[in-house]
Amino acid sequence: MKKVVVGLSGGVDSSVAAYLLKKQGYEVIGLFMKNWHDDSVTISEECPWLEDSNDALIVAEKLGIPFQTVDLSVAYKERIVDYMFREYEMGRTPNPDVLCNREIKFDVFLKIALQLGADYVATGHYCRKGVLTNVDGTETYQLLSGVDPNKDQSYFLCQLSQQQLSKILFPIGDLEKPEVRQIAANNELITADKKDSQGLCFIGKVRLPEFLQQKLKPKKGVIVEVPAEASQLNRTPEKFDSIEAELRYNAEKPVYQIEDGKIVGEHQGAHYFTKGQRKGLNVGGTKAPLFVIETDVLTNVIYTGQGKNHPGLYRRTLFVSNEEIHWVRLDLALKANETMKVRARIRYRQNLENATLYKVPNGMYVDFEHKQSAITEGQFVAWYQEEELIGSGVIS
């Protein structure tokens, strides 16, 4: 009998994943990951880890499977929290959920599971795994979108490797959310009607400014409103001697100066804000809401524009450096000067958009068919062929 360790989070998805695996004849062990100790910055009623671990225990008892809690808070702080602080300090916006899957669930947690003699680990992610058999008899693993288009979580797993995928099962990837809740209800699982958790992976809803202020001190600066006509300063189209030169030009961020607009308010630190953000600016009196179009952490200035259609929010092309390119499907990796038509997204829940990958010696350009709103450094771009996520990278 194959042994599977399920990451029981105390939510309905992982509960049903464990139920389905047991029903399929696996020997199932439930493991709850405790990754966070500091309750001072969490909105406790939104995601109390204690309640979650109790719910996970009750589910394990109902299913008749062994259960234990593992404390991964040291690794989580080093690999996720410290990384987040560094990224925000540099004016970038990290995605802790993608990192949590790569560094914690499917690295630290996976190793613990294998030490327990597990053949696989399983989670309640809405995605699927495909297996291709190669000519030489080896196997190539595919990361496929979940069947439920409203819940597909393949984006969050965009940094997984072939080795990791070989050891993972996704039991609910073929189900839609209402079906998962129904299975839980039919089997009287305590999590059947439990709300989905929000916020940081395994931490819950965090007051981000307070969270960041633990390390990044408040620093008063100005908010500048840039009019639409000034947002593309020095960005007049020109003739290019190569496709790479045009891509480089399209991927460049506009550089703003305070004199490009007018000062309309103050803030407590540019590193607390991210491109596309609307909330927290506390500036009134404009016809349309202000959106952050750029932050400058060196001068501590936030540049904003009126309305979500402000041209300063939009770019068509982004760049990923060689160190940050990750291929889930190594056999499809591009070599220098090769191109590939893909569908891509730059954030979870965004519809997939037509794009072309251009591999150049120092990295890769992702050139979208249509301009994208709030392309943000530090976030992940993921690219697909049909329903298969084949690679990803951190936006430079």
Secondary structure, 3 states (H helix, E strand, C coil): CCEEEEECCCCHHHHHHHHHHHHCCCEEEEEEEECCCCHHHECCCCCCHHHHHHHHHHHHHHHCCCEEEEECHHHHHHHHHHHHHHHHHCCCCCCHHHHHHHHHHHHHHHHHHHHCCCCEEECCCCEEEEEEECCCCCEEEEEEECCCCCCCCHHHHCCCCHHHHCCEECCCCCCCHHHHHHHHHHCCCCCCCCCCCCCECCCECECHHHHHHCCCCCCCEEEEECCHHHCCCCCCCCCCCCHHHHHHHHHCCCCCCHHHCEEEEEECCHHHCCCCCCCCCCCCCCCCCEEEEEEECCCCEEEEEECCCCHHHEEEEEEEEHHHEEECCHHHCCCCCCEEEEEEECCCCCCCEEEEEEEECCEEEEEEEEEEECCCCCCEEEEEECCEEEEEEECC
